[in-house]
Amino acid sequence: MDVMGDKATLLDTGRFVQPADREDPGTAADEMRHRLAAEAGDVDAMSVLGSLLLRRGDLDGAESLLRAATAEGDRAAANNLGVLLHQRGYADEAAGWWRVAAVAGSAPAAHALGRHHRERGDEPAAEYWLRQAAEQGHTLGAYALADLLEHRGDVGAERWMRVAAERGHREAAYRLARALDRRADTDHPDRADRSDRADRTDRTARPARGERAEGDGTRSPADEAEQWYRQAAARGHRRAALHLGAILERRGELKEAGRWYLNSAKDGESRAACALGFLLRDAGDEESAATWWLKAAQDGDGNAANALGALHAERGETQTAERWYRAAMDAGDVNGAYNLGLLCAEQGRTPQADQWYRRAAYAGHREAANALAVLLLQGGDAAGAEPWFSKAAEAGSVDAAFNLGILYASRDEESAALRWYERAAAAGHTDAALQVGTARLREGDDQEAERHLRCAAGGGSAEAAYRLGTVLDARRPPAGPPVLGEPAAGKTECEEWYERAAEMGHRRAQVRVGMLASGRGDVVEAARWYRLAAEAGSRNGAFNLGLLLAREGSEPEAALWWTRAADAGHGRAALRLALLYARHGQLAQGQRWASRAVDLGPAEVAERAGRLREALRQELSA
């Protein structure tokens, strides 16, 4: 009749029913039966009755029974006598009885004795007795042994943690999952570099799974970790439920993720309440999100307090937002100081923004260091900004690396600027990739330029898409004359990049797409792109639109667009206007636009415009 080695674990064995508000009707009858048998000298009855009284808290009634049973050699009674004495504060005497029971083969007593030795710092003795319990199949003994070995960094810890987990120990299942998760991070550093929803301070999430082992069909550490999280969560482990929710959310299984977050949050896990709030916010339910963030923030979760602050800031409730940011800061979340800096900067309270940025930056917040440097730079203190940009960039801020590149470029230190642009570009910064691509173009390295421009264009840069189009366009062989019967050629890659840039509003790309459409004979498409560019202020777009309209017989409208182009400094547009007015007999107007074309150039336009102006002058003076 073995039971566990202390009061807490005594109730976890399943041997006895947990105490309830009212006893089961059969309990009193059973107790009376055991009492009568004990009074008749039944050793087993003494042991059972002593255990029942011990569980009830009747230590005086239990002790005499357990001592009597122990004297008759009952090892379970010896174990429980140790539990009773431990509760009375007689730890050494308790250990003596546990040793008697453990030597007699009681695994719970060996576990209790092992824990006793560990509490006193005798790890060799603790390991000996815990190993005795574990090897006899005692679940808590296996877990306690794993905990001891893990504390010492022993590689055997995982084996015993796994044994305990397989026998249903939920904390062992959770800790085994965490160990496997860390191994997955080690195997895949890019996975470890990203924040886990369970431990995050931002919204970035890492991949849900690691690589599967090849060939042998074994599961990856990440997959196995998920299994153990699930088992621990199913047994009510709130942190396991939190991590399982994070895994499922990253995988897009939001409904199930929300269910596990909810279970964990209801059990008091503030990080789960915070994560559930983000999940609800993303689903468009801000009110429910705020409710869970409030619960988490009141429990001391700084991330939730920051989320509440951001929510109120978006609604224009700046005083409430500031209160929550301060609460986040009080909870030890440095993001609170950074967000206070952002709030003050938006309100034009520069000294206060400087103060909060500095507080966060000195605490190691890299984006706060970058924001502080930007603030100093805007105030004209480039010398003060540079070290903060450097500190933020060295800490991994991509924006700071890019800004440092801009700072060096402003001083004409091109090599230093390029070095920082390359660092930011390698981390995926779109504008930095554009700068590197442009620099490589100037150097004549088209291959490297193309690689970086593709990255920037893929990141949404219209200028990069246009420049990539020009690089690819320059490689195209000249188009030959069309052959009858041959199908029309599809769009080339350079045209596709020009169009992508044009659709994003890039004026030069719009003009280029218009020219390509015009070359294919698609006048309507060409006019559409020229008009878009012209209306956005492109003088080349206005000039080309004028040419197209003039060819179509719409000279008055063509003149309007040429006028707009000429007023913007387009020499050829001015020459076209001079010719148009001269042809219609408006010689003075023609002469005026010819003079304007001479001033604007380029050289061949100025030469033609000069001859036209002289001819018109002679005609007017004749």
C-alpha positions as CSV (number, residue, x, y, z in Angstrom):
1,M,0.0,0.0,0.0
2,D,2.6,2.5,-1.1
3,V,1.8,6.2,-1.0
4,M,3.7,9.3,-2.0
5,G,6.4,10.8,0.2
6,D,4.8,14.1,1.2
7,K,1.4,15.6,1.8
8,A,1.1,17.3,-1.5
9,T,2.0,14.3,-3.6
10,L,0.0,12.0,-1.3
11,L,-3.2,13.3,-3.0
12,D,-1.8,12.9,-6.5
13,T,-1.4,9.1,-6.4
14,G,-4.9,8.2,-7.2
15,R,-4.8,5.8,-4.3
16,F,-7.1,8.0,-2.3
17,V,-10.1,10.3,-3.2
18,Q,-9.4,14.0,-2.9
19,P,-11.1,15.6,0.2
20,A,-14.5,17.0,-0.7
21,D,-16.9,19.4,0.9
22,R,-18.9,16.3,2.1
23,E,-17.6,12.9,2.6
24,D,-18.8,10.0,0.4
25,P,-21.5,8.0,2.3
26,G,-19.3,4.9,2.1
27,T,-16.2,6.6,3.6
28,A,-17.4,6.6,7.2
29,A,-18.4,2.9,7.0
30,D,-15.0,2.0,5.5
31,E,-13.2,3.9,8.1
32,M,-15.2,2.2,10.9
33,R,-14.4,-1.2,9.3
34,H,-10.7,-0.4,9.2
35,R,-10.8,0.9,12.8
36,L,-12.4,-2.2,14.1
37,A,-9.8,-4.3,12.2
38,A,-7.0,-2.2,13.5
39,E,-8.2,-2.5,17.1
40,A,-8.2,-6.3,16.5
41,G,-4.5,-6.1,15.6
42,D,-4.8,-6.1,11.8
43,V,-1.5,-4.4,10.6
44,D,-2.8,-3.6,7.1
45,A,-5.9,-1.9,8.6
46,M,-3.7,0.1,11.0
47,S,-1.7,1.4,8.0
48,V,-4.8,2.2,5.9
49,L,-6.6,3.9,8.7
50,G,-3.5,5.9,9.6
51,S,-3.2,7.1,6.0
52,L,-6.9,8.1,6.0
53,L,-6.4,10.2,9.1
54,L,-3.2,11.7,7.8
55,R,-4.9,12.8,4.7
56,R,-7.7,14.3,6.7
57,G,-5.1,16.2,8.8
58,D,-5.7,14.3,12.0
59,L,-2.0,13.9,12.8
60,D,-2.4,12.9,16.4
61,G,-4.8,10.1,15.5
62,A,-2.7,9.0,12.6
63,E,0.7,8.9,14.3
64,S,-0.1,6.1,16.8
65,L,-1.6,3.9,14.1
66,L,1.3,4.4,11.7
67,R,3.9,3.8,14.4
68,A,2.2,0.6,15.4
69,A,2.0,-0.6,11.8
70,T,5.6,0.4,11.2
71,A,6.7,-1.6,14.2
72,E,5.2,-4.6,12.5
73,G,7.3,-4.0,9.4
74,D,4.7,-2.3,7.1
75,R,6.8,-0.2,4.7
76,A,3.9,2.0,3.5
77,A,3.2,2.9,7.2
78,A,6.9,3.8,7.6
79,N,6.7,6.0,4.5
80,N,3.5,7.8,5.8
81,L,5.0,8.1,9.2
82,G,7.8,10.0,7.5
83,V,5.2,12.2,5.8
84,L,3.5,12.9,9.2
85,L,6.8,13.8,10.9
86,H,7.9,16.0,8.1
87,Q,4.6,17.9,8.4
88,R,5.3,18.3,12.2
89,G,8.7,19.7,11.4
90,Y,10.8,16.8,12.3
91,A,12.6,16.5,9.0
92,D,15.5,14.3,10.2
93,E,13.3,11.8,12.0
94,A,11.1,11.7,8.9
95,A,14.1,10.9,6.8
96,G,15.0,8.1,9.1
97,W,11.6,6.4,8.5
98,W,11.7,7.1,4.8
99,R,15.1,5.4,4.7
100,V,13.6,2.3,6.5
101,A,10.7,2.2,3.9
102,A,13.0,2.9,0.9
103,V,15.4,0.1,2.0
104,A,12.4,-2.2,2.2
105,G,11.6,-1.3,-1.5
106,S,9.2,1.6,-1.2
107,A,9.6,3.8,-4.3
108,P,7.6,6.7,-2.8
109,A,9.8,6.6,0.2
110,A,12.9,6.7,-1.9
111,H,11.5,9.7,-3.8
112,A,10.7,11.5,-0.5
113,L,14.2,10.7,0.8
114,G,15.8,11.9,-2.4
115,R,13.9,15.2,-2.1
116,H,15.0,15.5,1.5
117,H,18.6,15.2,0.6
118,R,18.4,17.6,-2.2
119,E,16.8,20.2,0.0
120,R,19.8,19.9,2.2
121,G,22.3,20.2,-0.7
122,D,23.4,16.6,-0.7
123,E,23.1,16.0,-4.4
124,P,24.9,12.7,-4.6
125,A,22.6,11.1,-2.0
126,A,19.6,12.8,-3.6
127,E,20.5,11.4,-7.0
128,Y,21.0,7.9,-5.5
129,W,17.6,7.7,-3.9
130,L,15.7,9.5,-6.7
131,R,17.3,7.1,-9.2
132,Q,16.1,4.2,-7.0
133,A,12.5,5.6,-7.1
134,A,12.7,6.3,-10.9
135,E,14.0,2.8,-11.7
136,Q,11.1,1.3,-9.8
137,G,8.6,3.1,-12.0
138,H,7.8,6.0,-9.7
139,T,6.7,8.9,-11.9
140,L,7.5,11.7,-9.5
141,G,10.8,10.1,-8.8
142,A,11.6,10.1,-12.5
143,Y,10.6,13.8,-12.7
144,A,12.6,14.8,-9.6
145,L,15.7,12.9,-10.9
146,A,15.3,14.7,-14.3
147,D,15.1,18.0,-12.6
148,L,18.2,17.3,-10.6
149,L,20.2,16.1,-13.6
150,E,19.0,19.1,-15.7
151,H,20.2,21.5,-12.9
152,R,23.6,19.9,-13.2
153,G,23.6,20.0,-17.0
154,D,23.7,16.2,-17.2
155,V,22.7,14.8,-20.6
156,G,20.7,12.0,-18.9
157,A,18.1,14.6,-17.8
158,E,16.0,14.3,-21.0
159,R,15.7,10.6,-20.7
160,W,14.1,10.7,-17.3
161,M,12.0,13.8,-18.2
162,R,10.7,11.8,-21.1
163,V,9.9,8.8,-18.8
164,A,8.0,11.0,-16.4
165,A,6.1,12.7,-19.4
166,E,5.2,9.3,-20.9
167,R,3.7,8.3,-17.5
168,G,1.5,11.4,-17.5
169,H,3.4,14.0,-15.5
170,R,2.3,17.2,-17.1
171,E,5.1,19.5,-15.9
172,A,7.6,16.9,-17.3
173,A,5.7,17.0,-20.6
174,Y,5.9,20.8,-20.7
175,R,9.6,20.9,-19.8
176,L,10.4,18.2,-22.3
177,A,8.6,20.3,-24.9
178,R,10.6,23.4,-24.0
179,A,13.9,21.4,-24.3
180,L,12.9,20.2,-27.7
181,D,11.9,23.7,-28.7
182,R,15.3,25.0,-27.7
183,R,17.0,22.2,-29.7
184,A,14.9,23.2,-32.8
185,D,16.1,26.8,-32.3
186,T,19.7,25.6,-32.2
187,D,19.2,23.5,-35.3
188,H,17.6,26.3,-37.2
189,P,19.1,29.7,-36.0
190,D,16.7,31.7,-38.3
191,R,13.9,30.1,-36.2
192,A,15.4,31.2,-32.9
193,D,16.0,34.8,-34.2
194,R,12.3,35.4,-34.3
195,S,10.0,36.1,-31.4
196,D,7.8,33.4,-30.0
197,R,4.2,34.6,-29.4
198,A,4.5,33.2,-25.9
199,D,7.5,35.4,-25.0
200,R,7.2,38.2,-27.5
201,T,7.2,41.9,-27.2
202,D,6.2,42.5,-30.8
203,R,3.9,40.8,-33.4
204,T,6.6,38.9,-35.2
205,A,6.3,35.1,-35.2
206,R,8.7,32.4,-36.0
207,P,8.1,29.3,-38.1
208,A,5.9,26.7,-36.5
209,R,7.9,23.7,-37.4
210,G,11.5,22.6,-38.0
211,E,12.9,20.5,-40.7
212,R,11.9,16.9,-40.8
213,A,14.7,14.4,-40.6
214,E,15.5,12.9,-44.0
215,G,15.2,9.3,-44.8
216,D,14.4,7.7,-41.4
217,G,10.9,9.1,-41.0
218,T,11.7,10.5,-37.5
219,R,9.9,13.6,-36.3
220,S,11.8,16.9,-35.9
221,P,12.3,18.3,-32.5
222,A,9.7,21.1,-33.2
223,D,7.1,18.5,-34.2
224,E,7.8,16.4,-31.1
225,A,7.7,19.5,-28.9
226,E,4.2,20.3,-30.2
227,Q,3.1,16.8,-29.2
228,W,4.3,17.3,-25.6
229,Y,2.9,20.8,-25.4
230,R,-0.5,19.3,-26.4
231,Q,-0.3,16.5,-23.9
232,A,0.6,18.9,-21.0
233,A,-2.0,21.4,-22.1
234,A,-4.7,18.7,-22.2
235,R,-3.9,18.0,-18.6
236,G,-4.4,21.6,-17.6
237,H,-0.9,23.0,-17.9
238,R,-1.5,26.7,-18.6
239,R,2.0,27.6,-20.0
240,A,1.9,24.5,-22.3
241,A,-1.5,25.7,-23.5
242,L,0.0,29.2,-24.2
243,H,2.9,27.7,-26.3
244,L,0.6,25.4,-28.1
245,G,-1.7,28.3,-29.0
246,A,1.4,30.2,-30.3
247,I,2.4,27.2,-32.5
248,L,-1.1,26.9,-33.9
249,E,-1.5,30.6,-34.5
250,R,1.8,30.7,-36.5
251,R,0.4,27.8,-38.6
252,G,-2.8,29.7,-39.3
253,E,-5.0,27.5,-37.2
254,L,-6.5,30.5,-35.4
255,K,-9.7,28.9,-34.0
256,E,-7.9,26.2,-32.2
257,A,-5.1,28.6,-31.1
258,G,-7.8,30.9,-29.6
259,R,-9.3,27.9,-27.7
260,W,-5.9,27.1,-26.1
261,Y,-5.2,30.8,-25.4
262,L,-8.6,31.0,-23.7
263,N,-8.0,27.9,-21.6
264,S,-4.6,29.3,-20.5
265,A,-5.9,32.8,-19.8
266,K,-8.8,31.5,-17.7
267,D,-6.3,29.6,-15.6
268,G,-4.5,32.9,-14.9
269,E,-1.8,33.0,-17.6
270,S,-1.5,36.7,-18.4
271,R,0.6,36.2,-21.5
272,A,-2.1,34.0,-22.9
273,A,-4.7,36.7,-22.2
274,C,-2.4,39.2,-24.0
275,A,-2.0,36.8,-27.0
276,L,-5.7,36.2,-27.1
277,G,-6.2,39.9,-27.2
278,F,-4.0,40.2,-30.3
279,L,-5.8,37.4,-31.9
280,L,-9.1,39.1,-31.4
281,R,-7.8,42.4,-32.5
282,D,-6.6,40.9,-35.8
283,A,-10.0,39.4,-36.2
284,G,-11.5,42.9,-35.9
285,D,-13.0,42.5,-32.4
286,E,-11.2,45.4,-30.6
287,E,-13.6,45.5,-27.7
288,S,-13.0,41.9,-26.7
289,A,-9.3,42.3,-27.3
290,A,-9.3,45.3,-25.0
291,T,-11.0,43.2,-22.3
292,W,-8.3,40.5,-22.4
293,W,-5.5,43.1,-22.6
294,L,-7.0,44.8,-19.5
295,K,-7.1,41.5,-17.6
296,A,-3.5,40.7,-18.6
297,A,-2.3,44.3,-17.8
298,Q,-3.9,44.2,-14.4
299,D,-2.0,41.0,-13.8
300,G,1.3,42.9,-14.6
301,D,1.8,42.0,-18.2
302,G,3.7,44.9,-19.8
303,N,3.0,43.8,-23.3
304,A,-0.7,44.0,-22.7
305,A,-0.4,47.4,-21.2
306,N,1.5,48.6,-24.3
307,A,-1.2,47.1,-26.5
308,L,-3.9,49.0,-24.5
309,G,-1.8,52.2,-24.8
310,A,-1.6,51.8,-28.6
311,L,-5.3,51.1,-28.8
312,H,-6.1,54.3,-27.0
313,A,-3.5,56.3,-28.9
314,E,-5.1,55.2,-32.2
315,R,-8.5,56.5,-30.8
316,G,-6.9,59.9,-29.9
317,E,-7.2,59.2,-26.2
318,T,-3.6,60.3,-25.5
319,Q,-3.9,60.7,-21.7
320,T,-5.2,57.2,-21.3
321,A,-2.6,55.9,-23.7
322,E,0.1,57.6,-21.7
323,R,-1.2,56.0,-18.5
324,W,-1.0,52.5,-20.0
325,Y,2.5,53.1,-21.4
326,R,3.6,54.1,-17.9
327,A,2.0,51.0,-16.5
328,A,4.0,48.9,-19.1
329,M,7.1,50.7,-18.0
330,D,6.3,50.0,-14.3
331,A,5.9,46.3,-15.2
332,G,9.5,46.3,-16.5
333,D,8.6,46.5,-20.2
334,V,11.0,48.9,-21.8
335,N,8.7,49.3,-24.8
336,G,6.6,51.5,-22.5
337,A,9.3,54.2,-22.5
338,Y,9.8,53.9,-26.2
339,N,6.0,54.2,-26.9
340,L,5.9,57.2,-24.6
341,G,8.6,58.8,-26.7
342,L,6.7,58.1,-29.9
343,L,3.6,59.7,-28.3
344,C,5.4,62.8,-27.2
345,A,7.1,63.1,-30.6
346,E,3.7,63.0,-32.4
347,Q,2.5,65.7,-30.1
348,G,5.5,67.9,-30.8
349,R,6.8,67.5,-27.2
350,T,10.4,67.1,-28.3
351,P,12.1,67.4,-24.9
352,Q,9.9,64.8,-23.4
353,A,10.3,62.5,-26.4
354,D,14.1,62.9,-26.1
355,Q,13.8,61.9,-22.4
356,W,11.7,58.8,-23.0
357,Y,13.8,57.7,-26.0
358,R,16.9,58.0,-23.9
359,R,15.5,56.0,-21.1
360,A,14.5,53.2,-23.4
361,A,17.8,53.4,-25.4
362,Y,19.9,53.2,-22.3
363,A,17.9,50.1,-21.3
364,G,19.0,48.5,-24.6
365,H,16.0,49.3,-26.8
366,R,17.5,49.5,-30.3
367,E,14.6,51.2,-32.0
368,A,14.5,53.8,-29.3
369,A,18.2,54.5,-29.9
370,N,17.4,54.9,-33.6
371,A,14.4,57.2,-32.9
372,L,16.6,59.3,-30.5
373,A,19.2,59.6,-33.2
374,V,16.6,60.7,-35.8
375,L,15.3,63.3,-33.2
376,L,18.8,64.7,-32.7
377,L,19.4,64.8,-36.4
378,Q,16.2,66.7,-37.0
379,G,17.4,69.2,-34.4
380,G,20.7,69.6,-36.3
381,D,22.9,67.6,-33.9
382,A,24.4,65.2,-36.4
383,A,27.4,64.6,-34.1
384,G,25.1,63.5,-31.3
385,A,23.0,61.4,-33.6
386,E,25.8,59.3,-35.1
387,P,26.7,57.3,-31.9
388,W,23.1,56.4,-31.3
389,F,22.6,55.3,-34.9
390,S,25.7,53.2,-34.5
391,K,24.6,51.7,-31.2
392,A,21.1,50.8,-32.7
393,A,22.6,49.4,-35.9
394,E,25.1,47.3,-34.1
395,A,22.3,45.9,-31.9
396,G,20.5,44.8,-35.1
397,S,18.2,47.8,-36.0
398,V,17.8,47.6,-39.8
399,D,16.4,51.2,-40.0
400,A,19.4,52.5,-38.0
401,A,21.8,50.8,-40.4
402,F,20.0,52.5,-43.3
403,N,19.9,55.9,-41.5
404,L,23.6,55.6,-40.8
405,G,24.2,55.1,-44.5
406,I,22.2,58.3,-45.2
407,L,24.3,60.1,-42.6
408,Y,27.6,59.1,-44.2
409,A,26.3,59.8,-47.7
410,S,25.4,63.4,-46.6
411,R,29.1,63.8,-45.7
412,D,30.2,62.3,-49.1
413,E,31.7,59.3,-47.3
414,E,30.4,57.0,-50.0
415,S,32.3,53.8,-49.0
416,A,31.1,54.0,-45.4
417,A,27.6,54.8,-46.6
418,L,27.6,51.8,-48.9
419,R,28.8,49.5,-46.2
420,W,25.8,50.3,-44.0
421,Y,23.4,50.2,-47.0
422,E,24.6,46.7,-47.7
423,R,24.1,45.7,-44.1
424,A,20.6,47.0,-44.1
425,A,19.9,45.5,-47.5
426,A,21.1,42.1,-46.4
427,A,18.4,42.3,-43.6
428,G,15.7,43.0,-46.2
429,H,15.5,46.9,-46.1
430,T,13.9,47.9,-49.4
431,D,15.3,51.4,-49.7
432,A,18.8,50.2,-48.7
433,A,18.7,47.6,-51.4
434,L,17.8,50.3,-53.9
435,Q,20.7,52.4,-52.8
436,V,23.1,49.5,-53.2
437,G,21.7,48.6,-56.6
438,T,22.1,52.2,-57.7
439,A,25.7,52.3,-56.5
440,R,26.5,49.1,-58.4
441,L,25.0,50.6,-61.5
442,R,27.3,53.6,-61.2
443,E,30.2,51.2,-60.8
444,G,29.1,49.3,-63.9
445,D,28.4,46.1,-62.1
446,D,25.1,45.2,-63.7
447,Q,24.8,41.7,-62.2
448,E,25.1,42.9,-58.6
449,A,22.9,45.9,-59.4
450,E,20.2,43.6,-60.8
451,R,20.3,41.4,-57.7
452,H,19.8,44.2,-55.3
453,L,17.2,46.0,-57.5
454,R,15.2,42.8,-57.7
455,C,15.2,42.6,-53.9
456,A,14.1,46.3,-53.6
457,A,11.5,45.9,-56.4
458,G,10.1,42.8,-54.8
459,G,9.8,44.8,-51.6
460,G,7.6,47.3,-53.3
461,S,10.0,50.0,-54.4
462,A,8.7,51.7,-57.6
463,E,12.1,53.3,-58.3
464,A,13.8,49.9,-58.0
465,A,11.3,48.4,-60.4
466,Y,11.9,51.2,-62.9
467,R,15.7,50.9,-62.6
468,L,15.5,47.1,-62.9
469,G,13.4,47.6,-66.1
470,T,16.1,49.9,-67.5
471,V,18.9,47.3,-66.7
472,L,16.9,44.6,-68.5
473,D,15.9,46.9,-71.3
474,A,19.5,47.7,-72.1
475,R,20.2,44.0,-72.6
476,R,17.4,43.5,-75.1
477,P,18.5,42.9,-78.7
478,P,17.0,45.5,-81.1
479,A,13.6,44.4,-82.4
480,G,13.6,43.4,-86.0
481,P,10.9,44.2,-88.5
482,P,7.6,42.2,-87.9
483,V,7.2,39.1,-90.0
484,L,3.8,38.4,-91.6
485,G,2.1,35.5,-90.1
486,E,4.2,35.5,-86.9
487,P,2.2,35.9,-83.6
488,A,2.8,39.1,-81.7
489,A,5.6,38.8,-79.1
490,G,4.5,38.8,-75.5
491,K,5.7,41.4,-73.0
492,T,9.3,41.1,-72.0
493,E,10.4,41.1,-68.4
494,C,11.6,44.6,-68.5
495,E,8.1,45.8,-69.7
496,E,6.6,43.9,-66.8
497,W,8.8,45.8,-64.3
498,Y,8.1,49.1,-66.0
499,E,4.4,48.4,-65.7
500,R,4.8,47.5,-62.0
501,A,6.5,50.8,-61.4
502,A,4.0,52.7,-63.5
503,E,1.1,51.2,-61.6
504,M,2.7,52.4,-58.3
505,G,2.7,56.0,-59.8
506,H,6.3,56.2,-61.1
507,R,6.1,58.9,-63.7
508,R,9.2,58.0,-65.8
509,A,8.0,54.4,-65.8
510,Q,4.6,55.6,-67.0
511,V,6.2,57.5,-69.8
512,R,8.3,54.4,-70.7
513,V,5.2,52.1,-70.7
514,G,3.4,54.6,-72.9
515,M,6.3,54.6,-75.4
516,L,6.4,50.8,-75.5
517,A,2.6,50.7,-76.1
518,S,3.0,53.3,-78.8
519,G,5.7,51.3,-80.4
520,R,3.3,48.3,-80.6
521,G,0.7,50.6,-82.2
522,D,-1.6,50.6,-79.1
523,V,-2.4,54.3,-79.2
524,V,-5.2,54.2,-76.6
525,E,-2.9,52.5,-74.0
526,A,-0.1,54.8,-74.8
527,A,-2.3,57.9,-74.3
528,R,-3.6,56.5,-71.0
529,W,-0.1,56.2,-69.6
530,Y,1.1,59.5,-71.0
531,R,-1.9,61.3,-69.5
532,L,-1.3,59.7,-66.1
533,A,2.3,60.8,-66.1
534,A,1.5,64.3,-67.4
535,E,-1.2,64.9,-64.8
536,A,1.3,63.9,-62.1
537,G,3.7,66.5,-63.4
538,S,5.9,64.7,-65.9
539,R,7.0,67.1,-68.6
540,N,8.0,64.2,-70.8
541,G,4.6,62.6,-70.4
542,A,3.0,65.9,-71.4
543,F,5.2,66.3,-74.4
544,N,4.6,62.7,-75.6
545,L,0.9,63.0,-75.1
546,G,1.0,66.2,-77.2
547,L,2.8,64.3,-80.0
548,L,0.2,61.5,-79.9
549,L,-2.7,64.0,-79.9
550,A,-1.2,66.0,-82.8
551,R,-0.8,62.8,-84.9
552,E,-4.5,62.0,-84.2
553,G,-5.5,65.5,-85.4
554,S,-6.2,67.1,-81.9
555,E,-3.7,70.0,-82.2
556,P,-5.5,72.3,-79.8
557,E,-5.3,69.8,-77.0
558,A,-1.8,68.9,-78.0
559,A,-0.9,72.6,-77.7
560,L,-2.2,72.6,-74.1
561,W,0.0,69.7,-73.1
562,W,3.0,71.1,-74.9
563,T,2.5,74.4,-73.1
564,R,2.4,72.6,-69.8
565,A,5.6,70.7,-70.7
566,A,7.4,73.9,-72.0
567,D,6.4,75.8,-68.9
568,A,8.1,73.0,-66.9
569,G,11.3,73.4,-68.9
570,H,10.9,71.0,-71.8
571,G,12.8,72.5,-74.8
572,R,11.3,70.2,-77.5
573,A,7.8,71.1,-76.3
574,A,8.6,74.8,-76.7
575,L,10.0,74.2,-80.2
576,R,6.8,72.2,-81.2
577,L,4.7,75.2,-80.0
578,A,6.9,77.6,-82.0
579,L,6.4,75.5,-85.2
580,L,2.6,75.1,-84.5
581,Y,2.1,78.8,-84.1
582,A,4.3,79.6,-87.1
583,R,2.3,77.2,-89.2
584,H,-0.9,78.9,-88.2
585,G,0.4,82.4,-88.9
586,Q,0.8,83.4,-85.3
587,L,4.4,84.7,-85.9
588,A,4.8,86.6,-82.6
589,Q,3.7,83.7,-80.5
590,G,6.0,81.4,-82.6
591,Q,8.9,83.7,-82.1
592,R,8.3,83.8,-78.4
593,W,8.3,80.0,-78.1
594,A,11.3,79.7,-80.3
595,S,13.2,82.0,-78.0
596,R,12.1,79.9,-75.1
597,A,13.3,76.7,-76.9
598,V,16.7,78.3,-77.4
599,D,17.0,79.0,-73.7
600,L,15.9,75.5,-72.7
601,G,17.9,73.4,-75.1
602,P,19.3,70.9,-75.6
603,A,21.9,71.9,-78.2
604,E,20.2,70.5,-81.3
605,V,16.9,71.9,-80.2
606,A,18.4,75.3,-79.5
607,E,20.0,75.3,-83.0
608,R,16.8,74.5,-84.7
609,A,14.8,77.0,-82.6
610,G,17.4,79.7,-83.3
611,R,17.0,79.3,-87.0
612,L,13.2,79.3,-86.7
613,R,13.4,82.4,-84.5
614,E,15.6,84.2,-87.0
615,A,13.2,83.3,-89.9
616,L,10.2,84.5,-87.9
617,R,12.0,87.8,-87.0
618,Q,12.7,88.4,-90.6
619,E,9.2,87.6,-91.6
620,L,7.8,89.9,-89.0
621,S,10.2,92.8,-90.0
622,A,9.5,92.4,-93.7
